[in-house]
Amino acid sequence: MSTDRVAATMRDVATRMAVPGLTWATVAGPRQTVQIGSAGPLGHDTVFRIASITKPIVAVLALRLVDDRVFALDDPIDAWLPEFADRRVLRERGGSLSDTVPASRPTTVHDVLAMGSGLGWDMKAAPDDPLAREFDARELGSGWEPPVVRPDRWAQLAGSLPMAHQPGEGWMYQYSYDVLTVLIERATRRRLDLLLRDKVFAPLDMDDTGYAVDMKDVDRVPSAWFPNRRGDFVEVAPTGDPRLMNVPVFRSGATGLLSTAGDLAKFVQMLLREGRGPRGRVISRASFAALTTDSVAQPANSMAREFLEPNLSWGLGVGLDLDARYPGSHPGRFGWDGGTGTSLWVDPVSGVGGVLLTRQGMGTPEPPEYLEAFWGAVHA
């Protein structure tokens, strides 16, 4: 990998972006050498809203808890979430909330990590879909920001709704990782942000990562922009948003973390070392293998295809390339993108990984030009 080529490519891309400014980090070589760069008005130490890159990080924490025997992947979650016991399932997708059948089995920890909990974004839902409308009416949804209700209330309200599919027999993005929040916090009796600090961030020296920033650092967080229906980018959160100084009431496993390119490069280094940090293992080899093993099988695969691209699958917290997506990359490359314009991927075959952080949000699941250009340059 040529870091000069990556820098030249991203400087060129930055001139064409609707919302200027990006920061990146690459990790390569036998020593996992980190190179950080930036273009436009944002610097190396900018703190970004990383949105769905939260998912791989929280998945690593969950697998660490498996290593610590807090729970096992095949444990039913209703041991900690009684609200999710004896669930009902919609008889037909998109059907009435009162037309249900019993769940065929309990939902497991594995189901949650694999996006198979029966709660999530239905990519084929009609505008009047009863389950989606009720989820929104109860203010349970998360997007690039976390839910607004407290975890216990979230579990009570979500658990009273039927599942969209039988446990593990479908694939719906997003809300399983909000279920994961409640599961982790109840199983450990600790807040998710504090667990992440102790078991992931501190061992990896990720000092600028969390669900909130100190007052002295809030101006390091730039504005966030998303396209409207006409495709024009509008500011949805200001630079130095004072809300970011407070940890949210719902520490979502799906979204909400703030981080820097340098911190996320340390996370990439750990992934390239198969779960090993600078002072020992963050997760075991077995948990790393679970993280990066394809978890999408029939009948879940048909629903997964509605969200995932044809050459992409899902492990237990990361997307998995099923073939070589870019010239020079390999099948088994893994990582994920965030809707705020962020991306983190690792190619274990070539020993290369990287992070790209912007403030230009995505309007669709398809990766925008700046992501494609970055990864094309990294793997060339």
C-alpha positions, 0 to 999 in steps of 0.5 A, a space after each residue: 500500500 502506498 500512503 502517498 497514493 492514498 493521500 493524493 487520492 483523498 486530497 483530490 476527492 476532498 475538493 469534490 465533496 459537498 461538505 468539505 473535510 475528511 480524516 483518515 488512517 491506514 494501518 499496514 506492514 509487519 508492525 501495523 504502522 499507522 499513518 494519519 492524514 487529513 484534507 480540508 478544514 478538519 485536522 488529525 485530532 478531530 472527533 467524529 460521530 462514528 455512527 454504526 462503527 459503534 457496532 463492531 466495537 460493542 460486538 467486541 465488548 460482547 464477545 469479551 463478555 463471552 470470554 469472561 463467561 458473563 453469558 454464552 452465545 447460545 444463552 437465551 436473552 430472556 434470562 436477563 430480559 424477561 420482557 423478551 420471554 414468550 415472544 409472539 411473531 407476526 404471522 405475515 410480514 407487514 401484517 397486523 400486530 394482533 395476528 401472531 404466532 408463538 416464537 419457535 424458540 427463545 432469542 439467543 445472544 448469537 441471534 442478537 449479534 447476527 441481526 436475527 432478533 426480529 427487530 430492525 429496519 424492514 427494507 420492504 416495509 410499506 409506509 403504513 407498516 404496523 410494526 414500524 409505525 408502532 416502533 416509531 410511535 413509541 420512540 424506540 428507533 435509532 438511526 445515527 442518534 440513539 433512542 431517547 428512552 432509558 434502557 429499561 423502558 426501551 426493553 419494556 416497550 420493545 418486548 411488548 411488540 411482536 417480532 417480524 420473524 422467528 428468532 434467527 430466521 430473518 435479518 433486519 438491520 440496526 435494532 438488535 444492537 439496541 437489544 444488545 445494550 440492555 442485555 449487556 447492561 443487565 448481565 453485568 449490572 454496569 453501564 455500557 459506556 463504563 464497560 467499554 472504557 474498562 474492557 476495550 478503550 483503556 486496554 487499547 489506549 483509545 483515550 478520545 473515544 466514548 459516548 460524550 466529550 469533555 467541555 474542553 473537547 466539544 469544539 473538536 467535534 464538527 457539524 454533521 450534514 445529511 442530504 435532504 429529499 432533493 439531495 442537498 446537504 443540510 446541517 443536522 448538528 452544529 460544531 461543538 454541539 453541547 449535547 455531546 457533553 452528556 452521556 445519552 440516557 440510552 448508550 446504544 450498541 448500534 450508534 452514538 460513539 465519538 472517536 478519532 482516526 488515531 483511536 480507531 487505528 488502534 482498534 484496527 491494529 487489534 483486529 489485525 492481531 486477531 484480538 490482541 492489544 498492546 498489553 494482552 488479549 482484548 478477545 480470545 482467538 475463538 471470539 475473534 473467529 466468531 466475530 469474523 465468521 459468516 452468520 447469515 444462512 437460509 432462511 435469514 439470507 433472503 432478508 439480508 440481501 434486501 440490505 446487504 450488497 450481493 458480495 457482502 455478508 455479516 459476522 457477529 458485528 462486522 460486514 464480511 466481503 464474500 469476494 474481492 471487492 477492490 483490486 488488491 483486496 481479498 475475500 474475508 475482508 471485514 469491517 463496517 460503515 457509519 451513516 455519518 460518513 465513516 468507514 473502518 475495514 480490515 483485510 487480514 490476508 494482506 495485513 492492511 486496514 484503515 479508517 475514513 472519517 467525514 461529516 458528510 452523511 450517507 443518504 442510502 446504504 450504498 457507499 458514496 464516492 469518497 469511501 470507494 475512492 479511499 478503499 480503492 487507493 488503500 488496496 491498490 
